Amino acid sequence: LVSQGFKVELDLRNEKVGYKIREHILQRVPYMLVIGDRELETNTVAVRTRSGEDLGTMSVDDLASRFSLEIARRGHAVLEE
């Protein structure tokens, strides 16, 4: 994702996943990617939005495409206003 121009921050603290998710929701992080043992085995990431919506698991390439489409839509909407 970084190589495609997206801002990425890692939270490698030794805290419970639920605690970290709640903390990042309060910080208004737009998307959280959770990578556990299962995701490592399947080369995917689990994706959540800051509103708590679970987008499921997907490949990093699919996620990058989704982000690019969302950015393009937002830019188009801003231009129309």
N, CA, C and O atoms as a GROMACS GRO file, in nm:
protein
  324
    1LEU      N    1   0.082  -0.120   0.000
    1LEU     CA    2   0.000   0.000   0.000
    1LEU      C    3   0.086   0.126   0.000
    1LEU      O    4   0.055   0.223  -0.068
    2VAL      N    5   0.194   0.122   0.076
    2VAL     CA    6   0.284   0.238   0.082
    2VAL      C    7   0.342   0.265  -0.056
    2VAL      O    8   0.352   0.381  -0.097
    3SER      N    9   0.380   0.160  -0.127
    3SER     CA   10   0.440   0.179  -0.260
    3SER      C   11   0.340   0.236  -0.360
    3SER      O   12   0.380   0.287  -0.465
    4GLN      N   13   0.210   0.227  -0.327
    4GLN     CA   14   0.107   0.282  -0.415
    4GLN      C   15   0.060   0.420  -0.368
    4GLN      O   16  -0.036   0.475  -0.422
    5GLY      N   17   0.130   0.476  -0.268
    5GLY     CA   18   0.103   0.612  -0.226
    5GLY      C   19   0.006   0.628  -0.110
    5GLY      O   20  -0.035   0.740  -0.079
    6PHE      N   21  -0.033   0.518  -0.047
    6PHE     CA   22  -0.126   0.527   0.065
    6PHE      C   23  -0.049   0.541   0.196
    6PHE      O   24   0.058   0.483   0.213
    7LYS      N   25  -0.105   0.619   0.288
    7LYS     CA   26  -0.044   0.637   0.420
    7LYS      C   27  -0.076   0.513   0.504
    7LYS      O   28  -0.192   0.472   0.514
    8VAL      N   29   0.026   0.455   0.564
    8VAL     CA   30   0.010   0.334   0.644
    8VAL      C   31   0.083   0.353   0.775
    8VAL      O   32   0.198   0.397   0.777
    9GLU      N   33   0.017   0.319   0.885
    9GLU     CA   34   0.081   0.320   1.016
    9GLU      C   35   0.059   0.184   1.080
    9GLU      O   36  -0.049   0.127   1.070
   10LEU      N   37   0.161   0.133   1.146
   10LEU     CA   38   0.152   0.004   1.214
   10LEU      C   39   0.137   0.026   1.364
   10LEU      O   40   0.200   0.115   1.421
   11ASP      N   41   0.055  -0.056   1.427
   11ASP     CA   42   0.042  -0.054   1.572
   11ASP      C   43   0.087  -0.191   1.622
   11ASP      O   44   0.010  -0.286   1.625
   12LEU      N   45   0.212  -0.199   1.661
   12LEU     CA   46   0.271  -0.325   1.703
   12LEU      C   47   0.280  -0.338   1.855
   12LEU      O   48   0.353  -0.423   1.906
   13ARG      N   49   0.205  -0.252   1.926
   13ARG     CA   50   0.208  -0.259   2.072
   13ARG      C   51   0.153  -0.392   2.121
   13ARG      O   52   0.074  -0.457   2.053
   14ASN      N   53   0.195  -0.431   2.237
   14ASN     CA   54   0.152  -0.556   2.297
   14ASN      C   55   0.021  -0.533   2.374
   14ASN      O   56   0.017  -0.547   2.496
   15GLU      N   57  -0.084  -0.499   2.301
   15GLU     CA   58  -0.217  -0.476   2.358
   15GLU      C   59  -0.315  -0.570   2.289
   15GLU      O   60  -0.285  -0.625   2.183
   16LYS      N   61  -0.432  -0.587   2.349
   16LYS     CA   62  -0.535  -0.670   2.286
   16LYS      C   63  -0.587  -0.601   2.161
   16LYS      O   64  -0.593  -0.478   2.154
   17VAL      N   65  -0.624  -0.681   2.061
   17VAL     CA   66  -0.670  -0.627   1.934
   17VAL      C   67  -0.793  -0.538   1.954
   17VAL      O   68  -0.801  -0.430   1.895
   18GLY      N   69  -0.888  -0.581   2.035
   18GLY     CA   70  -1.009  -0.503   2.059
   18GLY      C   71  -0.978  -0.366   2.117
   18GLY      O   72  -1.041  -0.266   2.080
   19TYR      N   73  -0.882  -0.360   2.207
   19TYR     CA   74  -0.841  -0.232   2.267
   19TYR      C   75  -0.784  -0.141   2.159
   19TYR      O   76  -0.818  -0.023   2.153
   20LYS      N   77  -0.696  -0.195   2.075
   20LYS     CA   78  -0.635  -0.114   1.970
   20LYS      C   79  -0.739  -0.065   1.871
   20LYS      O   80  -0.732   0.049   1.826
   21ILE      N   81  -0.834  -0.150   1.836
   21ILE     CA   82  -0.939  -0.109   1.741
   21ILE      C   83  -1.020   0.006   1.800
   21ILE      O   84  -1.043   0.106   1.733
   22ARG      N   85  -1.064  -0.008   1.926
   22ARG     CA   86  -1.141   0.100   1.991
   22ARG      C   87  -1.061   0.230   1.995
   22ARG      O   88  -1.114   0.338   1.968
   23GLU      N   89  -0.934   0.219   2.029
   23GLU     CA   90  -0.849   0.338   2.037
   23GLU      C   91  -0.837   0.408   1.901
   23GLU      O   92  -0.842   0.530   1.893
   24HIS      N   93  -0.822   0.330   1.796
   24HIS     CA   94  -0.806   0.390   1.663
   24HIS      C   95  -0.939   0.443   1.609
   24HIS      O   96  -0.940   0.537   1.529
   25ILE      N   97  -1.050   0.386   1.652
   25ILE     CA   98  -1.181   0.442   1.616
   25ILE      C   99  -1.194   0.581   1.678
   25ILE      O  100  -1.239   0.674   1.612
   26LEU      N  101  -1.154   0.594   1.804
   26LEU     CA  102  -1.159   0.724   1.871
   26LEU      C  103  -1.066   0.826   1.804
   26LEU      O  104  -1.094   0.946   1.806
   27GLN      N  105  -0.957   0.778   1.746
   27GLN     CA  106  -0.864   0.866   1.675
   27GLN      C  107  -0.912   0.895   1.533
   27GLN      O  108  -0.846   0.967   1.458
   28ARG      N  109  -1.025   0.838   1.496
   28ARG     CA  110  -1.089   0.858   1.365
   28ARG      C  111  -1.003   0.808   1.248
   28ARG      O  112  -0.999   0.870   1.142
   29VAL      N  113  -0.936   0.695   1.271
   29VAL     CA  114  -0.861   0.630   1.163
   29VAL      C  115  -0.964   0.574   1.065
   29VAL      O  116  -1.050   0.496   1.106
   30PRO      N  117  -0.957   0.612   0.936
   30PRO     CA  118  -1.063   0.572   0.842
   30PRO      C  119  -1.073   0.421   0.818
   30PRO      O  120  -1.184   0.368   0.810
   31TYR      N  121  -0.961   0.352   0.808
   31TYR     CA  122  -0.961   0.207   0.786
   31TYR      C  123  -0.858   0.143   0.876
   31TYR      O  124  -0.748   0.196   0.894
   32MET      N  125  -0.894   0.028   0.932
   32MET     CA  126  -0.800  -0.050   1.010
   32MET      C  127  -0.785  -0.185   0.944
   32MET      O  128  -0.884  -0.251   0.911
   33LEU      N  129  -0.662  -0.225   0.924
   33LEU     CA  130  -0.633  -0.355   0.864
   33LEU      C  131  -0.575  -0.443   0.973
   33LEU      O  132  -0.476  -0.408   1.037
   34VAL      N  133  -0.638  -0.557   0.994
   34VAL     CA  134  -0.592  -0.650   1.097
   34VAL      C  135  -0.531  -0.770   1.027
   34VAL      O  136  -0.593  -0.832   0.940
   35ILE      N  137  -0.409  -0.802   1.066
   35ILE     CA  138  -0.339  -0.915   1.005
   35ILE      C  139  -0.301  -1.011   1.117
   35ILE      O  140  -0.212  -0.983   1.197
   36GLY      N  141  -0.369  -1.124   1.120
   36GLY     CA  142  -0.340  -1.228   1.218
   36GLY      C  143  -0.285  -1.351   1.148
   36GLY      O  144  -0.249  -1.346   1.031
   37ASP      N  145  -0.279  -1.461   1.222
   37ASP     CA  146  -0.226  -1.585   1.165
   37ASP      C  147  -0.303  -1.630   1.041
   37ASP      O  148  -0.243  -1.670   0.941
   38ARG      N  149  -0.435  -1.624   1.048
   38ARG     CA  150  -0.520  -1.668   0.936
   38ARG      C  151  -0.493  -1.582   0.812
   38ARG      O  152  -0.482  -1.634   0.701
   39GLU      N  153  -0.483  -1.452   0.832
   39GLU     CA  154  -0.458  -1.362   0.719
   39GLU      C  155  -0.318  -1.385   0.661
   39GLU      O  156  -0.299  -1.378   0.539
   40LEU      N  157  -0.221  -1.411   0.747
   40LEU     CA  158  -0.086  -1.440   0.697
   40LEU      C  159  -0.085  -1.565   0.610
   40LEU      O  160  -0.018  -1.569   0.507
   41GLU      N  161  -0.160  -1.668   0.652
   41GLU     CA  162  -0.167  -1.793   0.575
   41GLU      C  163  -0.229  -1.772   0.438
   41GLU      O  164  -0.188  -1.834   0.341
   42THR      N  165  -0.330  -1.684   0.431
   42THR     CA  166  -0.403  -1.664   0.306
   42THR      C  167  -0.358  -1.539   0.229
   42THR      O  168  -0.414  -1.507   0.125
   43ASN      N  169  -0.256  -1.470   0.283
   43ASN     CA  170  -0.204  -1.348   0.219
   43ASN      C  171  -0.314  -1.244   0.197
   43ASN      O  172  -0.326  -1.185   0.089
   44THR      N  173  -0.394  -1.221   0.302
   44THR     CA  174  -0.503  -1.125   0.297
   44THR      C  175  -0.496  -1.033   0.419
   44THR      O  176  -0.410  -1.050   0.505
   45VAL      N  177  -0.587  -0.936   0.425
   45VAL     CA  178  -0.602  -0.849   0.541
   45VAL      C  179  -0.750  -0.842   0.577
   45VAL      O  180  -0.836  -0.846   0.488
   46ALA      N  181  -0.780  -0.831   0.706
   46ALA     CA  182  -0.918  -0.810   0.752
   46ALA      C  183  -0.936  -0.659   0.762
   46ALA      O  184  -0.853  -0.590   0.822
   47VAL      N  185  -1.044  -0.608   0.704
   47VAL     CA  186  -1.063  -0.463   0.693
   47VAL      C  187  -1.184  -0.418   0.773
   47VAL      O  188  -1.291  -0.478   0.764
   48ARG      N  189  -1.166  -0.312   0.851
   48ARG     CA  190  -1.274  -0.248   0.926
   48ARG      C  191  -1.271  -0.099   0.899
   48ARG      O  192  -1.165  -0.040   0.879
   49THR      N  193  -1.389  -0.038   0.900
   49THR     CA  194  -1.396   0.107   0.885
   49THR      C  195  -1.403   0.171   1.023
   49THR      O  196  -1.425   0.102   1.123
   50ARG      N  197  -1.384   0.302   1.028
   50ARG     CA  198  -1.389   0.370   1.158
   50ARG      C  199  -1.529   0.366   1.218
   50ARG      O  200  -1.544   0.382   1.339
   51SER      N  201  -1.632   0.343   1.135
   51SER     CA  202  -1.769   0.332   1.187
   51SER      C  203  -1.794   0.193   1.246
   51SER      O  204  -1.902   0.167   1.299
   52GLY      N  205  -1.695   0.104   1.236
   52GLY     CA  206  -1.708  -0.029   1.292
   52GLY      C  207  -1.755  -0.133   1.193
   52GLY      O  208  -1.768  -0.250   1.228
   53GLU      N  209  -1.780  -0.092   1.068
   53GLU     CA  210  -1.825  -0.187   0.966
   53GLU      C  211  -1.711  -0.283   0.931
   53GLU      O  212  -1.598  -0.240   0.906
   54ASP      N  213  -1.743  -0.412   0.930
   54ASP     CA  214  -1.646  -0.514   0.894
   54ASP      C  215  -1.658  -0.540   0.744
   54ASP      O  216  -1.761  -0.590   0.699
   55LEU      N  217  -1.556  -0.507   0.668
   55LEU     CA  218  -1.559  -0.527   0.523
   55LEU      C  219  -1.509  -0.665   0.483
   55LEU      O  220  -1.503  -0.697   0.364
   56GLY      N  221  -1.474  -0.747   0.581
   56GLY     CA  222  -1.428  -0.882   0.553
   56GLY      C  223  -1.280  -0.885   0.521
   56GLY      O  224  -1.207  -0.788   0.545
   57THR      N  225  -1.237  -0.997   0.464
   57THR     CA  226  -1.097  -1.010   0.428
   57THR      C  227  -1.082  -0.996   0.277
   57THR      O  228  -1.170  -1.034   0.200
   58MET      N  229  -0.969  -0.942   0.237
   58MET     CA  230  -0.941  -0.925   0.094
   58MET      C  231  -0.790  -0.916   0.075
   58MET      O  232  -0.715  -0.893   0.169
   59SER      N  233  -0.749  -0.934  -0.049
   59SER     CA  234  -0.606  -0.921  -0.079
   59SER      C  235  -0.568  -0.774  -0.074
   59SER      O  236  -0.653  -0.686  -0.085
   60VAL      N  237  -0.441  -0.749  -0.057
   60VAL     CA  238  -0.392  -0.611  -0.052
   60VAL      C  239  -0.417  -0.543  -0.186
   60VAL      O  240  -0.450  -0.424  -0.190
   61ASP      N  241  -0.402  -0.616  -0.296
   61ASP     CA  242  -0.428  -0.557  -0.429
   61ASP      C  243  -0.574  -0.516  -0.443
   61ASP      O  244  -0.604  -0.408  -0.495
   62ASP      N  245  -0.668  -0.601  -0.397
   62ASP     CA  246  -0.810  -0.567  -0.402
   62ASP      C  247  -0.839  -0.445  -0.315
   62ASP      O  248  -0.918  -0.358  -0.353
   63LEU      N  249  -0.776  -0.439  -0.200
   63LEU     CA  250  -0.795  -0.326  -0.110
   63LEU      C  251  -0.743  -0.197  -0.173
   63LEU      O  252  -0.808  -0.093  -0.166
   64ALA      N  253  -0.626  -0.203  -0.235
   64ALA     CA  254  -0.569  -0.085  -0.301
   64ALA      C  255  -0.661  -0.037  -0.413
   64ALA      O  256  -0.679   0.083  -0.431
   65SER      N  257  -0.719  -0.130  -0.488
   65SER     CA  258  -0.814  -0.093  -0.594
   65SER      C  259  -0.936  -0.026  -0.535
   65SER      O  260  -0.985   0.073  -0.589
   66ARG      N  261  -0.985  -0.081  -0.426
   66ARG     CA  262  -1.103  -0.023  -0.359
   66ARG      C  263  -1.074   0.119  -0.310
   66ARG      O  264  -1.155   0.210  -0.328
   67PHE      N  265  -0.957   0.138  -0.249
   67PHE     CA  266  -0.918   0.271  -0.203
   67PHE      C  267  -0.908   0.369  -0.320
   67PHE      O  268  -0.956   0.482  -0.311
   68SER      N  269  -0.846   0.327  -0.429
   68SER     CA  270  -0.830   0.414  -0.546
   68SER      C  271  -0.965   0.455  -0.602
   68SER      O  272  -0.984   0.571  -0.638
   69LEU      N  273  -1.059   0.360  -0.610
   69LEU     CA  274  -1.194   0.392  -0.660
   69LEU      C  275  -1.264   0.491  -0.567
   69LEU      O  276  -1.329   0.584  -0.613
   70GLU      N  277  -1.250   0.470  -0.437
   70GLU     CA  278  -1.314   0.559  -0.340
   70GLU      C  279  -1.256   0.700  -0.351
   70GLU      O  280  -1.330   0.799  -0.345
   71ILE      N  281  -1.126   0.710  -0.365
   71ILE     CA  282  -1.062   0.841  -0.379
   71ILE      C  283  -1.109   0.909  -0.508
   71ILE      O  284  -1.136   1.029  -0.508
   72ALA      N  285  -1.118   0.834  -0.616
   72ALA     CA  286  -1.165   0.890  -0.743
   72ALA      C  287  -1.309   0.939  -0.732
   72ALA      O  288  -1.342   1.046  -0.783
   73ARG      N  289  -1.395   0.862  -0.664
   73ARG     CA  290  -1.535   0.903  -0.645
   73ARG      C  291  -1.543   1.030  -0.562
   73ARG      O  292  -1.620   1.121  -0.594
   74ARG      N  293  -1.466   1.037  -0.455
   74ARG     CA  294  -1.469   1.156  -0.370
   74ARG      C  295  -1.422   1.278  -0.448
   74ARG      O  296  -1.482   1.386  -0.437
   75GLY      N  297  -1.317   1.263  -0.526
   75GLY     CA  298  -1.267   1.374  -0.606
   75GLY      C  299  -1.369   1.419  -0.708
   75GLY      O  300  -1.385   1.539  -0.732
   76HIS      N  301  -1.439   1.324  -0.769
   76HIS     CA  302  -1.542   1.356  -0.867
   76HIS      C  303  -1.658   1.429  -0.800
   76HIS      O  304  -1.712   1.525  -0.855
   77ALA      N  305  -1.696   1.384  -0.680
   77ALA     CA  306  -1.806   1.449  -0.607
   77ALA      C  307  -1.769   1.591  -0.569
   77ALA      O  308  -1.853   1.681  -0.576
   78VAL      N  309  -1.646   1.614  -0.529
   78VAL     CA  310  -1.600   1.748  -0.492
   78VAL      C  311  -1.603   1.839  -0.614
   78VAL      O  312  -1.642   1.956  -0.604
   79LEU      N  313  -1.563   1.788  -0.728
   79LEU     CA  314  -1.562   1.868  -0.850
   79LEU      C  315  -1.704   1.906  -0.894
   79LEU      O  316  -1.724   2.011  -0.954
   80GLU      N  317  -1.802   1.820  -0.864
   80GLU     CA  318  -1.940   1.846  -0.904
   80GLU      C  319  -2.006   1.952  -0.816
   80GLU      O  320  -2.105   2.012  -0.858
   81GLU      N  321  -1.954   1.975  -0.697
   81GLU     CA  322  -2.018   2.069  -0.603
   81GLU      C  323  -1.999   2.212  -0.641
   81GLU      O  324  -2.047   2.301  -0.571
   0.00000   0.00000   0.00000
